[in-house]
Amino acid sequence: MQTLDTRLTRLEQAQPLEEGLTIIRRLIAPGRLDAEIDFIEDGEGREWTRQPGEAEAAFIDRAASEAAGNSWGVKRLIGRTLETRHA
């Protein structure tokens, strides 16, 4: 995973974005390809949990708007179901 992060960092440095970008990695369980995410973390200690009745798209928008981007405006989030959070 560090190789991918290193490559993304190099790409961001080579061509900075004029507008922010949010990258969400979806971690899924085998046989649950259609499961909606209900937990998001940013790798920096911030976490978001989907509220009852909140649509998945609204949840993602909320987490992305509250997350801090790096110096290039890129936000890297990891989304998963709560059942895969402790797996």
C-alpha positions in Angstrom: 0.0 0.0 0.0 2.9 2.3 0.6 3.9 2.0 -3.0 0.5 3.3 -4.1 0.6 6.2 -1.6 4.1 7.1 -2.8 3.0 7.1 -6.4 0.0 9.2 -5.7 2.2 11.7 -3.8 4.6 12.0 -6.7 1.8 12.5 -9.1 0.2 15.2 -7.0 3.6 17.0 -6.7 4.2 16.8 -10.5 0.8 18.3 -11.4 -1.0 20.0 -8.5 -4.7 20.4 -8.8 -6.4 23.7 -9.1 -9.5 22.3 -7.3 -9.7 19.8 -4.5 -10.0 16.1 -5.2 -11.5 13.4 -2.9 -10.3 9.8 -3.3 -12.4 7.2 -1.5 -11.2 3.6 -1.3 -14.0 1.2 -0.6 -13.1 -1.8 1.4 -15.6 -4.6 0.9 -16.2 -8.1 2.2 -16.3 -11.1 -0.1 -19.8 -11.7 -1.4 -20.8 -8.2 -0.4 -19.9 -6.2 -3.5 -23.1 -4.2 -3.3 -22.9 -3.3 0.4 -23.1 0.5 1.1 -20.5 2.0 3.3 -21.4 3.3 6.7 -18.0 4.2 8.1 -15.3 6.4 6.7 -11.8 7.3 8.1 -9.1 9.5 6.8 -6.0 7.8 8.1 -5.2 10.8 10.3 -7.5 9.8 13.1 -10.7 11.3 12.0 -13.7 9.0 11.6 -17.3 9.4 10.4 -20.3 7.1 11.0 -23.4 7.1 8.8 -26.4 8.4 10.6 -29.7 6.5 10.6 -31.7 7.4 7.5 -28.7 9.2 5.9 -28.3 8.3 2.2 -24.9 6.9 1.3 -24.2 9.8 -1.1 -25.1 12.3 1.6 -22.8 10.5 4.1 -19.9 10.6 1.6 -20.5 14.3 0.9 -20.6 15.1 4.6 -17.3 13.2 5.4 -15.6 14.7 2.3 -16.6 18.2 3.3 -15.3 17.8 6.8 -12.1 16.0 5.9 -8.9 18.0 5.6 -7.0 17.8 2.3 -3.2 17.7 1.9 -1.2 20.6 0.7 -2.5 19.9 -2.9 -6.2 19.8 -1.8 -6.4 16.0 -2.1 -8.5 14.1 0.5 -7.9 10.4 0.8 -10.7 8.6 2.6 -11.3 4.9 3.3 -14.9 3.8 3.3 -16.2 0.5 4.6 -19.1 -1.3 6.3 -19.1 -1.4 10.0 -18.8 -5.2 9.9 -15.5 -4.9 8.0 -14.1 -2.2 10.3 -13.0 -4.8 12.9 -12.2 -7.6 10.5 
